[in-house]
Amino acid sequence: MDEAEATHILHFYYREPRPDRVVALVQFLVESGAMKGLPVEGAVSRFFGKVSGLSVDAFAPGDAKLVAFFSEVMRRDPELVDALCALGFREGVKRTLLAAAWRAGAPRELLGRHAPATSLRFVDGLFALEAGPAHLMDLAGPVVLDILWGTFFASGDTRSVERIVQALALLAQPERSRPWATGMAALWSLKSNAKQHEAVAEVVASILPQAKDEGFRILLEGILEGRA
């Protein structure tokens, strides 16, 4: 697998699912350094919180989106749970895949079978939490947007896109604050993905007629500008 194929699968899986290439995709992401893995020290409570079972500070850069993406891939094709969790990667990467499998609804016994002995407490910690739907997560930081995009790219569930649109309201917060940064990340990502994904543009266009606030309406119009 090369970078072009990996990028295409990661962004368009909901339109063109390739379960036959998922193992190769994970291997490419690990070898290229794009999947860095979850931290391996400390208790699970340091990495996961009550909000949809994921905290905003849980992941190495990129792994939040990958946990969300692969959880939807596994949910769609449950046989991939065993195939991915059995891969012989270092412990941090194994934890990323275990977390994705947990969010996909895989049973505790399966994850325990594939977890390193030093990650069994991590697995137990996961099952002490509730992994709620991504679109119900608090907009607590830009990493939540990564989770929402990862969910959408794998599943096509536009509720994730609607939640990202809601994050635009955070632009009213003080500049340079974390909420404001989340709003800016939402704006940038919506502009980019509306050009590539018709479903994203359709969500934005459907919300536009309902926008009563002039500033919000201008933002939505700006997202749709420049589409081919």
C-alpha positions as CSV (number, residue, x, y, z in Angstrom):
1,M,0.0,0.0,0.0
2,D,1.2,3.5,-0.7
3,E,0.2,6.9,0.7
4,A,-2.3,7.7,-2.0
5,E,-4.3,4.5,-1.5
6,A,-4.2,4.9,2.3
7,T,-5.4,8.5,2.2
8,H,-8.2,7.5,-0.2
9,I,-9.4,4.6,2.0
10,L,-9.2,6.8,5.2
11,H,-11.3,9.5,3.6
12,F,-13.8,7.6,1.5
13,Y,-14.4,4.3,3.2
14,Y,-18.1,5.0,3.6
15,R,-18.4,5.3,-0.2
16,E,-15.9,2.6,-1.2
17,P,-15.5,0.1,1.7
18,R,-12.4,-2.0,1.3
19,P,-12.4,-4.6,4.2
20,D,-9.9,-6.6,2.2
21,R,-7.4,-3.8,2.5
22,V,-7.9,-2.8,6.1
23,V,-5.1,-5.0,7.5
24,A,-2.7,-3.6,4.9
25,L,-3.9,-0.1,5.8
26,V,-3.1,-0.5,9.5
27,Q,0.4,-1.9,8.6
28,F,1.0,1.1,6.4
29,L,-0.1,3.5,9.1
30,V,2.1,1.9,11.7
31,E,5.2,1.7,9.4
32,S,4.8,5.3,8.3
33,G,4.4,6.6,11.8
34,A,0.9,7.9,11.2
35,M,-0.5,5.5,13.9
36,K,1.6,6.2,17.0
37,G,-0.4,4.3,19.6
38,L,-1.9,5.1,23.0
39,P,0.3,5.8,26.0
40,V,1.2,2.6,27.8
41,E,1.8,3.9,31.3
42,G,-0.8,4.9,33.9
43,A,-4.3,3.9,34.5
44,V,-7.0,3.9,31.9
45,S,-8.8,6.8,33.6
46,R,-5.9,9.0,32.5
47,F,-6.8,8.3,28.9
48,F,-10.5,7.8,28.8
49,G,-13.3,9.9,30.4
50,K,-17.0,9.7,30.8
51,V,-17.9,11.7,27.7
52,S,-18.6,8.9,25.2
53,G,-15.8,7.0,26.8
54,L,-13.1,9.2,25.3
55,S,-11.2,12.1,26.9
56,V,-9.9,15.0,24.8
57,D,-6.3,14.4,25.8
58,A,-6.2,10.7,25.3
59,F,-4.3,10.3,22.1
60,A,-1.1,10.8,20.2
61,P,-1.8,13.1,17.2
62,G,-3.9,11.3,14.7
63,D,-4.8,8.3,16.9
64,A,-8.2,9.9,18.0
65,K,-9.4,9.9,14.4
66,L,-8.0,6.4,13.8
67,V,-9.7,4.9,16.9
68,A,-13.0,6.4,15.6
69,F,-12.4,5.3,12.0
70,F,-11.4,1.7,12.8
71,S,-14.2,1.3,15.3
72,E,-16.7,2.0,12.6
73,V,-14.9,-0.3,10.2
74,M,-15.0,-3.1,12.8
75,R,-18.6,-2.4,13.5
76,R,-19.4,-2.8,9.8
77,D,-17.3,-6.0,9.4
78,P,-17.0,-7.7,12.8
79,E,-14.7,-10.3,11.5
80,L,-12.0,-7.6,11.3
81,V,-12.0,-7.3,15.1
82,D,-10.1,-10.5,15.4
83,A,-7.9,-9.9,12.4
84,L,-6.8,-6.4,13.6
85,C,-6.4,-7.1,17.3
86,A,-4.2,-10.2,16.5
87,L,-1.6,-8.1,14.7
88,G,1.7,-8.2,16.4
89,F,2.5,-4.5,17.0
90,R,4.0,-2.7,19.9
91,E,1.8,-2.3,22.9
92,G,0.8,1.4,22.3
93,V,-0.5,0.5,18.8
94,K,-2.3,-2.6,20.2
95,R,-4.0,-0.3,22.6
96,T,-5.3,1.9,19.8
97,L,-6.7,-1.1,18.1
98,L,-8.2,-2.5,21.3
99,A,-9.9,0.8,22.0
100,A,-11.3,0.8,18.5
101,A,-12.6,-2.7,19.0
102,W,-14.1,-1.8,22.3
103,R,-16.0,1.1,20.7
104,A,-17.2,-1.3,18.0
105,G,-18.8,-3.4,20.6
106,A,-16.4,-6.3,20.7
107,P,-16.7,-8.6,23.7
108,R,-14.3,-8.4,26.7
109,E,-13.1,-12.0,26.2
110,L,-11.9,-11.3,22.6
111,L,-10.0,-8.2,23.6
112,G,-8.5,-9.9,26.6
113,R,-7.3,-12.8,24.4
114,H,-5.3,-10.4,22.2
115,A,-4.1,-7.9,24.8
116,P,-0.6,-8.0,26.1
117,A,-0.5,-9.0,29.8
118,T,0.5,-5.4,30.7
119,S,-2.7,-4.1,28.9
120,L,-5.2,-6.3,30.6
121,R,-5.9,-3.6,33.2
122,F,-6.3,-1.2,30.3
123,V,-9.0,-3.5,28.7
124,D,-10.8,-3.8,32.1
125,G,-10.8,0.0,32.3
126,L,-12.4,0.3,28.9
127,F,-15.3,-2.0,29.9
128,A,-15.9,0.0,33.0
129,L,-16.9,2.9,30.8
130,E,-19.7,3.5,28.3
131,A,-18.7,4.2,24.7
132,G,-21.5,6.5,23.6
133,P,-22.1,7.7,20.0
134,A,-19.5,10.1,18.7
135,H,-22.1,12.7,17.7
136,L,-23.1,13.1,21.4
137,M,-19.7,14.0,22.6
138,D,-19.0,17.3,24.2
139,L,-17.2,19.7,21.9
140,A,-14.4,19.9,24.5
141,G,-11.5,20.4,22.1
142,P,-10.3,20.0,18.5
143,V,-9.5,16.3,19.0
144,V,-13.3,15.7,19.3
145,L,-13.6,17.0,15.7
146,D,-11.0,14.3,14.7
147,I,-13.2,11.7,16.3
148,L,-16.2,13.0,14.5
149,W,-14.5,13.1,11.1
150,G,-13.0,9.6,11.6
151,T,-16.5,8.4,12.4
152,F,-18.0,10.0,9.3
153,F,-15.2,8.9,6.9
154,A,-15.8,5.3,7.9
155,S,-19.6,5.2,8.3
156,G,-21.0,8.1,6.3
157,D,-23.1,9.0,9.4
158,T,-23.9,12.7,8.8
159,R,-24.8,13.2,12.4
160,S,-21.1,13.7,13.0
161,V,-21.0,16.4,10.4
162,E,-24.0,18.1,12.0
163,R,-22.2,18.1,15.3
164,I,-19.1,19.7,13.7
165,V,-21.3,22.4,12.2
166,Q,-22.6,23.1,15.8
167,A,-19.0,23.7,16.8
168,L,-19.0,26.9,14.7
169,A,-20.8,28.6,17.6
170,L,-17.6,28.3,19.6
171,L,-16.1,31.0,17.4
172,A,-17.9,33.5,19.6
173,Q,-15.7,32.5,22.5
174,P,-12.6,34.5,23.4
175,E,-9.9,34.4,20.7
176,R,-7.1,31.9,21.2
177,S,-9.1,30.1,23.9
178,R,-9.6,26.3,23.5
179,P,-13.3,26.6,22.5
180,W,-12.4,29.3,19.9
181,A,-9.6,27.0,18.5
182,T,-12.2,24.2,18.3
183,G,-14.5,26.5,16.3
184,M,-11.7,27.5,14.0
185,A,-10.8,23.9,13.4
186,A,-14.4,23.1,12.6
187,L,-14.6,25.9,10.1
188,W,-11.4,24.9,8.3
189,S,-12.3,21.2,8.2
190,L,-15.8,21.9,7.0
191,K,-14.5,24.1,4.2
192,S,-12.0,21.5,3.1
193,N,-14.3,18.5,3.3
194,A,-17.3,20.2,1.7
195,K,-15.2,20.4,-1.5
196,Q,-14.5,16.7,-1.4
197,H,-17.6,15.1,0.1
198,E,-21.0,15.9,-1.4
199,A,-22.6,14.6,1.9
200,V,-20.8,17.3,3.9
201,A,-21.9,20.1,1.5
202,E,-25.5,18.7,1.7
203,V,-25.5,18.9,5.5
204,V,-24.3,22.5,5.4
205,A,-26.8,23.5,2.7
206,S,-29.6,21.9,4.6
207,I,-28.8,23.9,7.8
208,L,-28.3,27.2,5.9
209,P,-32.1,28.1,5.4
210,Q,-32.6,27.6,9.2
211,A,-29.8,30.0,10.2
212,K,-31.3,33.0,11.9
213,D,-28.0,34.5,13.1
214,E,-26.3,36.6,10.3
215,G,-22.8,35.7,11.4
216,F,-23.6,32.0,11.4
217,R,-25.3,32.2,8.0
218,I,-22.2,34.0,6.6
219,L,-20.0,31.2,7.9
220,L,-22.2,28.5,6.3
221,E,-22.2,30.4,3.0
222,G,-18.4,30.7,3.1
223,I,-18.1,26.9,3.6
224,L,-20.0,26.3,0.4
225,E,-18.1,28.8,-1.7
226,G,-15.7,27.5,-4.2
227,R,-17.2,24.1,-4.6
228,A,-16.8,22.5,-8.0
